[in-house]
């Protein structure tokens, strides 16, 4: 009878240990998933930042080109005005 009780106790202990192990594994998995999700979010943020930077650079280049074109136009206008004054 005592032996059976001891056996049952040992079985319960083993079951509890297994449950704790499973819980630990689940926690580890959850942590891994969280880490992966955080890493993915960080990568997405970095990509968005790079995209914004690229857009800003493109916009700056376009503005510079427009300014150059306008300056060329103004230079043409100035040259025309100067020629008319000279004439």
C-alpha positions as CSV (number, residue, x, y, z in Angstrom):
1,X,0.0,0.0,0.0
2,X,2.8,2.4,1.0
3,X,4.7,1.4,-2.2
4,X,1.6,2.2,-4.3
5,X,1.3,5.6,-2.7
6,X,5.0,6.3,-3.3
7,X,4.6,5.3,-6.9
8,X,1.5,7.5,-7.3
9,X,3.5,10.4,-5.7
10,X,6.5,9.8,-8.0
11,X,4.1,9.7,-11.1
12,X,2.4,13.0,-10.0
13,X,5.9,14.6,-9.5
14,X,7.0,13.4,-13.0
15,X,3.7,14.7,-14.5
16,X,4.2,18.1,-12.8
17,X,7.9,18.2,-14.0
18,X,6.7,17.4,-17.6
19,X,4.0,20.1,-17.3
20,X,6.6,22.6,-16.1
21,X,9.0,21.7,-18.9
22,X,6.2,22.1,-21.5
23,X,5.2,25.5,-20.0
24,X,8.9,26.5,-20.2
25,X,9.1,25.4,-23.8
26,X,5.9,27.3,-24.5
27,X,7.3,30.4,-22.8
28,X,10.5,30.1,-24.8
29,X,8.5,29.7,-28.0
30,X,6.5,32.8,-27.1
31,X,9.7,34.8,-26.4
32,X,11.2,33.7,-29.7
33,X,8.0,34.7,-31.5
34,X,8.0,38.1,-29.7
35,X,11.7,38.6,-30.6
36,X,11.0,37.7,-34.3
37,X,8.0,40.0,-34.4
38,X,10.1,42.9,-32.8
39,X,12.9,42.3,-35.3
40,X,10.5,42.3,-38.2
41,X,8.9,45.6,-37.0
42,X,12.4,47.1,-36.6
43,X,13.3,46.0,-40.2
44,X,10.0,47.5,-41.5
45,X,10.7,50.8,-39.7
46,X,14.2,50.9,-41.1
47,X,12.9,50.2,-44.7
48,X,10.3,53.0,-44.3
49,X,13.0,55.4,-43.1
50,X,15.2,54.5,-46.1
51,X,12.2,55.0,-48.4
52,X,11.5,58.4,-46.8
53,X,15.2,59.4,-47.2
54,X,15.1,58.3,-50.9
55,X,11.9,60.3,-51.5
56,X,13.5,63.4,-49.8
57,X,16.7,63.0,-51.9
58,X,14.6,62.6,-55.1
59,X,12.5,65.7,-54.1
60,X,15.6,67.7,-53.4
61,X,17.1,66.7,-56.8
62,X,13.8,67.6,-58.6
63,X,13.8,71.0,-56.8
64,X,17.4,71.6,-57.8
65,X,16.6,70.7,-61.4
66,X,13.6,73.0,-61.4
67,X,15.7,75.9,-59.9
68,X,18.4,75.3,-62.6
69,X,15.7,75.3,-65.4
70,X,14.1,78.5,-63.9
71,X,17.6,80.1,-63.7
72,X,18.3,79.2,-67.3
73,X,14.9,80.7,-68.3
74,X,15.7,83.8,-66.3
75,X,19.2,84.0,-67.8
76,X,17.5,83.8,-71.3
77,X,15.1,86.6,-70.2
78,X,18.0,88.7,-68.8
79,X,20.0,88.2,-72.0
80,X,17.0,89.2,-74.0
81,X,16.4,92.3,-71.9
82,X,20.1,93.2,-72.1
83,X,20.2,92.7,-75.9
84,X,17.0,94.9,-76.2
85,X,18.6,97.6,-74.0
86,X,21.8,97.4,-76.0
87,X,19.8,97.7,-79.3
